[in-house]
Amino acid sequence: MRTHTGERPFSCVHCGASFVRKNDLVKHMRTHTGERPFSCVHCGASFVRKNHLLKHMRTHTREHPFSCVHCNASLANRYSLADHMRTHTGERPFSCVHCGASFVKQYNLTRHIRIHTGECAYSCIHCNASFRMKSHLAKHKHTHTGECPYSCVRCNASFAEKGNLVRHLSSHHGSKMPSR
């Protein structure tokens, strides 16, 4: 019924976003806390939502059931196919109201708008640090946990950030990241 009335009784105490269902608020709160309860058994990657994990799992199975009619590219899901189709049409349907920049994906527009607003939507639960991008919060969290999830397959050195592993491979082993 709330769908028809427009009522959104569940509000985020951090940013004011409101939701029709409590479950949607719970999922949203993970953007602030950094909680990622769904983990890949193959590589340890973690996700906020179960459907994001399921989508990720296709990178291990190489399952790409959606095909482009223009170039035969194979995509893992219909959303990726829709994004890919825009490379052929040139369509950039998501535009910034502040500067007119346009984007293929809504996510890229949302991230871009934070440049104008200064919004740092992702906050660390351990300290007062806040970040514009979720990936920056994820990197920052390693400073508190001491976790080093990126390991060198050649010498077992481990790193908190992927970029440091890439530099290590290049400088110590003269190579690039191996494909999964």
C-alpha positions in Angstrom: 0.0 0.0 0.0 2.9 2.4 0.8 3.9 2.2 -2.9 0.7 4.0 -3.8 0.6 6.5 -1.0 4.3 7.5 -1.3 4.9 6.9 2.4 8.5 6.2 3.2 8.6 5.7 7.0 12.1 4.2 7.3 14.8 6.9 7.4 18.6 6.8 7.5 20.0 8.6 10.5 23.2 9.4 8.6 22.0 10.9 5.4 18.2 11.2 5.6 17.4 8.8 2.7 14.0 7.2 3.3 12.6 3.9 2.3 9.2 2.1 1.9 10.5 -1.1 3.5 12.7 -1.6 6.6 14.7 -4.2 4.7 15.7 -1.6 2.2 16.9 0.7 5.0 19.0 -2.2 6.5 20.7 -2.7 3.1 21.2 1.0 2.7 22.9 1.3 6.2 25.6 -1.0 4.9 26.8 1.9 2.7 27.6 3.8 5.8 28.9 1.0 8.0 30.9 -0.8 5.2 29.4 -4.1 6.2 29.7 -6.6 3.4 28.1 -9.9 4.7 28.1 -11.9 1.5 31.5 -13.4 0.6 32.8 -15.3 -2.4 34.1 -18.8 -1.4 36.6 -18.7 -4.4 38.4 -15.4 -3.8 37.1 -13.8 -0.6 35.5 -10.8 -2.3 32.7 -9.5 -0.2 29.4 -7.7 -1.1 26.6 -5.7 0.5 23.9 -7.6 -1.3 23.4 -11.3 -2.1 22.5 -10.6 -5.7 25.9 -8.7 -6.2 27.7 -11.9 -4.9 25.7 -14.0 -7.3 26.6 -11.7 -10.2 30.3 -11.8 -9.1 30.2 -15.6 -9.0 29.8 -15.6 -12.8 33.4 -14.2 -13.1 34.6 -17.5 -11.7 32.3 -19.7 -13.8 32.8 -17.6 -16.9 29.0 -17.7 -17.5 28.0 -14.9 -19.8 24.5 -15.7 -21.1 23.6 -12.3 -22.5 25.0 -11.5 -26.0 25.2 -8.3 -28.0 23.6 -8.4 -31.4 26.1 -5.8 -32.8 29.5 -7.3 -31.8 28.8 -10.7 -30.2 30.2 -9.6 -26.9 29.0 -11.8 -24.0 27.8 -10.2 -20.8 27.1 -11.7 -17.4 23.7 -10.0 -16.9 21.1 -7.9 -18.6 22.2 -4.7 -16.9 25.7 -5.1 -18.2 24.2 -5.8 -21.6 22.2 -2.6 -21.4 25.3 -0.6 -20.4 27.3 -2.2 -23.2 24.6 -1.4 -25.8 25.2 2.3 -25.0 28.7 1.9 -26.4 27.1 1.3 -29.8 24.4 4.0 -29.5 26.5 6.6 -27.8 23.6 7.2 -25.4 24.6 8.8 -22.1 21.2 9.2 -20.3 22.4 10.3 -16.9 23.3 14.0 -16.7 24.6 16.2 -14.0 22.4 19.1 -13.1 25.4 21.1 -11.8 27.7 21.0 -14.9 26.0 19.0 -17.6 28.4 16.1 -17.7 26.7 12.9 -18.8 27.2 9.3 -18.0 26.4 5.8 -19.3 25.6 4.6 -15.8 23.5 6.1 -12.9 26.2 5.0 -10.5 28.8 7.1 -12.2 26.6 10.1 -12.1 25.9 9.6 -8.4 29.6 9.4 -7.7 30.3 12.4 -9.9 27.7 14.6 -8.1 29.5 14.1 -4.8 32.3 16.2 -6.3 29.9 19.2 -6.4 28.1 18.5 -3.1 31.2 17.4 -1.1 29.1 14.5 0.2 31.1 11.8 1.8 28.5 9.0 2.0 30.7 6.3 3.4 31.8 6.6 7.0 34.3 4.4 8.9 32.7 2.9 12.0 36.1 2.9 13.8 37.1 6.5 13.4 35.8 9.8 12.0 37.0 9.3 8.5 34.5 9.5 5.7 34.8 8.9 1.9 33.0 9.8 -1.3 33.6 6.3 -2.7 32.8 3.0 -1.2 36.0 1.5 -2.5 38.0 4.1 -0.6 36.3 3.2 2.6 37.0 -0.5 1.9 40.7 0.3 1.5 40.7 2.4 4.6 39.2 -0.3 6.7 42.4 -2.4 6.3 44.2 0.2 8.4 42.1 -0.8 11.4 41.9 -4.6 10.8 45.4 -5.1 9.6 43.9 -7.3 6.9 46.1 -7.9 3.8 43.8 -9.6 1.3 46.1 -9.3 -1.7 48.7 -12.0 -1.8 51.6 -12.6 -4.2 51.3 -16.1 -5.7 55.1 -16.2 -6.3 56.5 -15.3 -2.8 53.4 -15.1 -0.5 54.0 -11.4 0.4 50.6 -9.8 1.2 49.3 -6.3 0.9 46.3 -4.3 2.1 45.8 -2.7 -1.3 45.7 -4.2 -4.8 47.8 -1.4 -6.2 50.7 -2.3 -3.8 50.5 -5.9 -5.0 50.6 -4.7 -8.6 53.7 -2.6 -7.8 55.3 -5.5 -6.0 54.8 -7.9 -8.9 56.3 -5.4 -11.3 59.3 -4.4 -9.2 60.2 -7.8 -7.7 59.0 -10.3 -10.3 58.9 -8.2 -13.5 55.3 -9.2 -14.2 51.7 -8.1 -14.0 48.7 -9.4 -12.0 47.9 -13.0 -13.1 44.4 -13.5 -14.5 41.9 -15.4 -12.3 
